[in-house]
Amino acid sequence: MNRSETREKGYFGEFGGSFVPQSLQEVLDLLEESFLKYKDDDDFNLAYKACLKDFVGRENPLSYAKHLSEDFGGPKIYLKREDLNHTGAHKINNVIGQILLAERMGAHRIIAETGAGQHGVATATACAMFGMDCSIYMGEVDMKRQSLNVFRMELLGAKVIPVTSGQGRLKDAVDAALGDLVENYESTFYLLGSAVGPHPFPSMVKHFQAVSSEESKRQILDKEGQLPAAVFAVTGGGSNAIGAFAHYIDEPSVRLIGVEPEEAATMTEGTPAVIHGFKCLLLQDSEGNPLPTHSIAAGLDYPGIGPEHSQLKTSGRAEYYTVSKKEVLEAFQLLSRKEGIIPALESAHAVALAKNLAHEFTSDQAVIINISGRGDKDVEQVFDMLR
């Protein structure tokens, strides 16, 4: 496979691609070759499904939220319960798929980046299960905000490496992880956690996260006899949302609705640019430098977005909105009190937007909110903010 062939792959409209040094491109070509070989391999998929069932605890429920439905008015609200996965978030779906791939590629050292810590915890968990060396890059600011997840990663045997450059947040952790891969590509597998990065990472992450919408589509047809009117999911880098949307993209009757924080409004205010080896909508200044971002949810502190989300936005197939910090904190408490489910702050964004848009749906319609993770990691932070 030559360089020009590679550069033509991995595009979603104008977005995606692979803009990396030749030495790294060769590693990515090998990764793509292995991914294409195994993604439709019967033995690989049996192993993947067995891990999801016996280790992760899938399939997880699609729960009818009776009290939330009454509070919102409008449609029936269903919650896709990714928070019930082992490690408490959607991240483990992709981690299991990639670590099975790494094992077949003969890798023994795994690196990853993390923002809120959920991908780091999932990666450390899988590395413990598979007996692999694990290093996690995490921004120094995020390490302070998510100290409990840092302890979890260390407890699981991972080395957590603080990143002090830049803002000390998710973007900077990705920078550091990519730098490690460039230096150590011969012995290292980069287990990227979001639907970003150079090809084949966005397609690979989507493939493994699509299990969420594969299940929810079957479950909603079982419960309601019809497709949902909409699927709501929060977007940071985009892995949770692309997984929640995947099996509905070709269903034009289903609205795909993404939500992001006002303070990191990539889809609303971003313009096309290259970051971390791929082209996407990016928050950037007049000179093309990524703008600083901030969110109360550490997993959303990223100035870019996955290339497929960029294409879904510009083509009009998906809608993206923002919500305020106040609305998120209210939604965090509302779901806890109405349904006995404490969501991750990231997931609370989707709940907040669903409440804002509930009036656009009727009582004979159903919508799905993807609850991407549980809120254990955020309870102390929310306690301090509310106090």
C-alpha positions as CSV (number, residue, x, y, z in Angstrom):
1,M,0.0,0.0,0.0
2,N,1.6,3.3,-1.0
3,R,1.2,6.7,0.5
4,S,-1.2,8.1,-2.0
5,E,-3.6,5.1,-1.6
6,T,-3.5,5.6,2.2
7,R,-4.3,9.3,1.9
8,E,-7.4,8.5,-0.1
9,K,-8.8,6.3,2.6
10,G,-10.6,7.1,5.8
11,Y,-12.5,10.2,4.6
12,F,-16.0,11.2,5.5
13,G,-16.7,13.8,2.9
14,E,-13.9,16.3,3.2
15,F,-13.0,15.1,6.8
16,G,-10.7,12.5,8.1
17,G,-7.6,11.2,6.3
18,S,-4.1,10.6,7.6
19,F,-1.6,13.5,8.0
20,V,1.3,11.9,9.8
21,P,5.1,11.3,9.2
22,Q,5.9,8.5,6.8
23,S,7.3,6.3,9.7
24,L,4.0,6.5,11.6
25,Q,2.0,6.0,8.4
26,E,3.7,2.6,7.9
27,V,2.5,1.7,11.4
28,L,-1.0,2.9,10.6
29,D,-1.0,0.9,7.4
30,L,-0.2,-2.2,9.3
31,L,-2.9,-1.4,11.9
32,E,-5.4,-1.0,9.1
33,E,-4.4,-4.2,7.4
34,S,-4.9,-6.1,10.7
35,F,-8.2,-4.4,11.5
36,L,-9.6,-5.3,8.1
37,K,-8.4,-8.8,8.4
38,Y,-9.9,-9.4,11.8
39,K,-13.1,-7.3,11.9
40,D,-15.0,-9.9,9.9
41,D,-13.1,-12.9,11.2
42,D,-15.4,-15.4,12.9
43,D,-13.0,-16.4,15.6
44,F,-12.1,-12.8,16.4
45,N,-15.8,-11.8,16.6
46,L,-16.6,-14.8,18.8
47,A,-13.8,-13.8,21.2
48,Y,-15.0,-10.2,21.1
49,K,-18.6,-11.1,21.8
50,A,-17.6,-13.5,24.6
51,C,-15.6,-10.8,26.3
52,L,-18.5,-8.3,26.0
53,K,-20.9,-10.9,27.5
54,D,-18.8,-12.5,30.2
55,F,-16.5,-9.6,31.2
56,V,-18.2,-6.3,30.2
57,G,-21.8,-7.6,31.0
58,R,-23.5,-6.8,27.7
59,E,-26.1,-6.6,26.5
60,N,-27.1,-3.7,28.7
61,P,-30.7,-2.6,29.1
62,L,-32.7,0.0,27.2
63,S,-34.7,1.3,30.2
64,Y,-38.0,3.2,30.0
65,A,-37.7,6.3,32.1
66,K,-41.3,6.8,33.2
67,H,-40.8,9.7,35.6
68,L,-38.4,11.5,33.3
69,S,-41.0,11.1,30.5
70,E,-43.7,12.7,32.7
71,D,-41.4,15.5,33.7
72,F,-40.3,16.4,30.2
73,G,-43.7,16.0,28.5
74,G,-43.7,14.9,24.9
75,P,-42.2,11.6,23.9
76,K,-41.5,8.4,25.8
77,I,-37.9,8.6,27.1
78,Y,-35.7,5.5,26.9
79,L,-32.2,5.3,28.4
80,K,-29.4,3.2,26.8
81,R,-27.5,2.1,29.8
82,E,-23.9,2.2,28.9
83,D,-23.3,3.2,32.5
84,L,-23.9,-0.4,33.5
85,N,-20.9,-1.8,31.6
86,H,-18.0,-3.0,33.7
87,T,-15.8,0.0,34.4
88,G,-18.9,2.2,34.2
89,A,-18.9,3.7,30.7
90,H,-19.1,3.0,27.0
91,K,-15.3,3.1,26.6
92,I,-14.8,-0.6,27.4
93,N,-16.6,-1.6,24.2
94,N,-13.8,-0.2,22.0
95,V,-11.0,-1.2,24.5
96,I,-11.9,-4.8,24.3
97,G,-12.0,-4.8,20.5
98,Q,-8.6,-3.0,20.2
99,I,-6.8,-5.1,22.8
100,L,-7.9,-8.3,21.1
101,L,-6.5,-6.8,17.9
102,A,-3.3,-5.8,19.7
103,E,-2.9,-9.3,21.0
104,R,-3.2,-10.7,17.5
105,M,-0.6,-8.2,16.3
106,G,1.9,-9.4,18.9
107,A,1.9,-6.2,21.0
108,H,2.9,-6.3,24.7
109,R,2.9,-2.6,25.5
110,I,-0.3,-0.5,25.4
111,I,-0.5,3.2,25.6
112,A,-3.6,5.4,25.8
113,E,-4.8,8.9,26.5
114,T,-7.7,9.9,28.8
115,G,-9.6,13.0,29.8
116,A,-12.3,12.1,32.3
117,G,-10.4,8.9,33.1
118,Q,-13.0,6.4,31.9
119,H,-11.0,5.3,28.9
120,G,-7.9,5.1,31.0
121,V,-9.7,2.9,33.6
122,A,-11.1,0.7,30.8
123,T,-7.7,0.3,29.2
124,A,-6.0,-0.4,32.5
125,T,-8.7,-3.0,33.2
126,A,-8.2,-4.8,29.9
127,C,-4.4,-4.7,30.2
128,A,-4.7,-6.3,33.6
129,M,-7.0,-9.0,32.1
130,F,-4.7,-9.6,29.1
131,G,-1.4,-9.3,31.1
132,M,-0.1,-6.3,29.1
133,D,2.1,-3.4,30.1
134,C,0.0,-0.2,30.3
135,S,0.9,3.5,30.2
136,I,-1.9,6.2,30.3
137,Y,-1.3,9.8,29.4
138,M,-3.5,12.3,31.3
139,G,-3.5,16.0,31.6
140,E,-2.3,17.3,34.9
141,V,-5.5,19.4,35.4
142,D,-7.7,16.4,34.6
143,M,-5.7,14.2,37.1
144,K,-6.6,16.7,39.8
145,R,-10.3,16.7,38.8
146,Q,-10.5,13.0,38.4
147,S,-8.1,11.8,41.2
148,L,-10.3,8.8,42.0
149,N,-10.0,7.5,38.4
150,V,-6.2,8.0,38.6
151,F,-6.1,5.8,41.7
152,R,-8.2,3.2,39.9
153,M,-5.8,3.1,37.0
154,E,-2.8,2.7,39.3
155,L,-4.7,0.1,41.3
156,L,-5.2,-1.9,38.1
157,G,-1.4,-1.8,37.4
158,A,-1.2,1.1,34.9
159,K,1.4,3.8,34.9
160,V,-0.4,7.2,34.8
161,I,1.8,9.8,33.1
162,P,0.9,13.5,33.9
163,V,1.0,15.8,30.9
164,T,1.9,19.4,32.0
165,S,2.2,21.0,28.5
166,G,-0.6,23.2,27.1
167,Q,-3.7,23.3,29.2
168,G,-2.9,20.0,30.8
169,R,-6.1,18.5,29.4
170,L,-7.3,16.0,26.9
171,K,-5.8,17.5,23.8
172,D,-2.4,17.6,25.4
173,A,-2.7,14.0,26.5
174,V,-3.4,13.0,22.9
175,D,-0.3,15.0,21.8
176,A,1.8,13.1,24.3
177,A,0.5,9.7,23.4
178,L,1.0,10.3,19.7
179,G,4.6,11.5,20.5
180,D,5.2,8.2,22.4
181,L,3.9,6.2,19.4
182,V,6.2,8.0,17.0
183,E,9.2,7.2,19.2
184,N,8.2,3.6,20.1
185,Y,6.0,2.4,17.3
186,E,7.9,-0.9,16.8
187,S,6.9,-2.2,20.3
188,T,3.8,-0.1,21.2
189,F,0.1,-0.3,20.4
190,Y,-1.8,3.0,20.8
191,L,-5.3,2.2,22.1
192,L,-7.0,5.4,21.1
193,G,-10.2,6.0,23.0
194,S,-12.2,8.4,20.8
195,A,-13.4,8.5,17.2
196,V,-10.6,10.9,16.3
197,G,-7.0,10.6,14.9
198,P,-5.6,9.5,11.6
199,H,-7.2,6.7,9.6
200,P,-8.0,3.9,10.6
201,F,-8.7,5.0,14.2
202,P,-12.1,6.7,13.6
203,S,-13.5,3.8,11.6
204,M,-12.1,1.3,14.1
205,V,-13.5,3.0,17.2
206,K,-16.9,3.3,15.4
207,H,-16.8,-0.4,14.5
208,F,-16.4,-1.4,18.2
209,Q,-18.7,1.2,19.7
210,A,-21.5,0.4,17.2
211,V,-22.6,-2.4,19.5
212,S,-24.5,0.2,21.4
213,S,-26.9,1.2,18.6
214,E,-27.0,-2.4,17.3
215,E,-28.5,-3.4,20.6
216,S,-30.7,-0.3,21.1
217,K,-32.3,-0.6,17.6
218,R,-33.3,-4.2,18.3
219,Q,-34.5,-3.3,21.8
220,I,-36.6,-0.3,20.8
221,L,-38.3,-2.3,18.0
222,D,-39.0,-5.0,20.6
223,K,-40.5,-2.5,23.1
224,E,-42.2,0.0,20.8
225,G,-42.6,-1.7,17.5
226,Q,-41.1,1.3,15.8
227,L,-37.8,3.1,15.4
228,P,-37.1,6.0,17.8
229,A,-37.9,9.5,16.6
230,A,-34.5,10.6,17.8
231,V,-31.3,9.5,19.5
232,F,-29.5,11.9,21.8
233,A,-25.8,11.6,22.7
234,V,-23.1,13.9,24.0
235,T,-20.1,14.6,21.8
236,G,-16.5,15.2,23.0
237,G,-14.2,13.4,20.7
238,G,-17.2,11.5,19.5
239,S,-16.9,7.8,20.4
240,N,-20.0,7.5,22.5
241,A,-22.2,9.4,20.0
242,I,-20.9,7.7,16.9
243,G,-21.6,4.4,18.6
244,A,-25.1,5.5,19.5
245,F,-25.8,6.8,16.0
246,A,-24.1,4.1,13.9
247,H,-27.1,1.8,13.1
248,Y,-29.5,4.7,12.6
249,I,-27.4,6.8,10.1
250,D,-29.2,5.1,7.2
251,E,-32.6,5.5,8.8
252,P,-33.7,9.0,7.7
253,S,-36.8,9.0,10.0
254,V,-34.5,9.0,13.0
255,R,-33.1,12.3,14.1
256,L,-29.5,12.1,15.3
257,I,-28.9,14.8,17.9
258,G,-25.5,15.5,19.4
259,V,-24.8,17.9,22.3
260,E,-21.7,19.7,23.5
261,P,-20.9,22.2,26.2
262,E,-21.2,25.9,25.5
263,E,-17.5,26.2,26.5
264,A,-16.3,23.7,23.9
265,A,-18.8,24.3,21.0
266,T,-16.8,22.5,18.3
267,M,-19.7,21.6,16.1
268,T,-21.4,25.0,16.5
269,E,-18.3,27.3,16.0
270,G,-15.6,25.1,14.6
271,T,-14.1,25.4,11.1
272,P,-12.3,22.7,9.0
273,A,-8.7,22.2,10.0
274,V,-6.1,19.4,10.7
275,I,-5.4,18.3,14.3
276,H,-3.7,15.1,15.5
277,G,-3.2,13.8,12.0
278,F,-6.8,14.2,10.7
279,K,-9.1,16.8,9.3
280,C,-12.2,17.9,11.3
281,L,-14.2,20.8,12.5
282,L,-11.9,22.6,15.0
283,L,-12.1,25.5,17.3
284,Q,-9.2,27.6,16.2
285,D,-7.9,31.1,16.3
286,S,-7.1,33.4,13.4
287,E,-3.7,31.8,12.9
288,G,-5.1,28.2,12.9
289,N,-4.0,27.3,16.4
290,P,-6.5,25.2,18.5
291,L,-8.3,27.3,21.0
292,P,-8.3,26.5,24.7
293,T,-11.5,24.6,25.8
294,H,-13.1,24.0,29.2
295,S,-16.0,22.0,30.4
296,I,-17.1,20.8,33.8
297,A,-17.0,17.3,32.2
298,A,-13.3,16.5,31.7
299,G,-14.1,14.1,28.8
300,L,-15.5,17.0,26.7
301,D,-12.4,19.2,26.8
302,Y,-11.3,18.7,23.2
303,P,-11.2,21.4,20.5
304,G,-11.9,19.0,17.7
305,I,-14.4,16.3,16.9
306,G,-14.4,13.0,15.0
307,P,-14.3,13.3,11.2
308,E,-17.6,11.4,10.7
309,H,-19.4,13.8,13.1
310,S,-17.9,16.7,11.1
311,Q,-19.4,15.1,8.0
312,L,-22.8,14.4,9.6
313,K,-22.9,18.0,10.7
314,T,-22.0,19.6,7.4
315,S,-24.2,17.3,5.4
316,G,-27.2,18.0,7.7
317,R,-27.7,14.4,8.6
318,A,-27.2,15.1,12.3
319,E,-28.0,18.1,14.5
320,Y,-25.7,19.4,17.2
321,Y,-26.6,21.8,20.0
322,T,-25.0,23.3,23.1
323,V,-26.2,23.3,26.7
324,S,-25.0,25.4,29.6
325,K,-23.2,24.3,32.8
326,K,-26.3,25.2,34.8
327,E,-28.5,23.0,32.6
328,V,-26.1,20.1,32.9
329,L,-26.0,20.3,36.7
330,E,-29.8,20.5,36.8
331,A,-30.0,17.4,34.5
332,F,-27.4,15.6,36.7
333,Q,-29.7,16.0,39.7
334,L,-32.9,15.4,37.8
335,L,-32.0,12.0,36.5
336,S,-30.7,11.0,39.9
337,R,-33.9,12.0,41.7
338,K,-36.4,10.9,39.0
339,E,-34.9,7.6,38.0
340,G,-32.4,6.6,40.6
341,I,-29.5,6.8,38.0
342,I,-26.6,9.1,38.8
343,P,-25.1,9.9,35.3
344,A,-21.6,11.0,34.3
345,L,-21.5,14.8,33.8
346,E,-20.9,14.0,30.1
347,S,-24.1,12.0,29.9
348,A,-26.0,14.7,31.8
349,H,-25.4,17.0,28.8
350,A,-27.6,14.6,26.7
351,V,-30.3,14.6,29.3
352,A,-30.3,18.4,29.5
353,L,-30.7,18.7,25.7
354,A,-33.5,16.1,25.5
355,K,-35.4,18.1,28.1
356,N,-34.9,21.3,26.0
357,L,-36.2,19.7,22.8
358,A,-38.9,17.4,24.3
359,H,-41.6,19.8,23.0
360,E,-40.6,18.9,19.4
361,F,-41.9,15.3,19.9
362,T,-45.3,13.8,20.5
363,S,-46.5,11.3,23.1
364,D,-46.8,8.5,20.6
365,Q,-43.0,8.8,19.8
366,A,-40.1,7.4,21.6
367,V,-36.6,8.9,21.9
368,I,-33.3,7.3,23.2
369,I,-30.8,9.1,25.4
370,N,-27.4,7.4,25.5
371,I,-26.3,7.3,29.1
372,S,-22.6,7.0,28.3
373,G,-21.3,6.6,31.8
374,R,-22.1,6.6,35.5
375,G,-21.5,9.5,37.8
376,D,-19.3,8.0,40.5
377,K,-16.3,9.9,39.2
378,D,-18.1,13.2,39.3
379,V,-20.1,13.1,42.6
380,E,-17.4,14.9,44.6
381,Q,-16.9,17.5,41.9
382,V,-20.6,18.2,41.7
383,F,-20.9,18.3,45.5
384,D,-18.2,21.1,45.6
385,M,-19.9,23.0,42.7
386,L,-23.3,22.9,44.3
387,R,-22.0,23.7,47.7
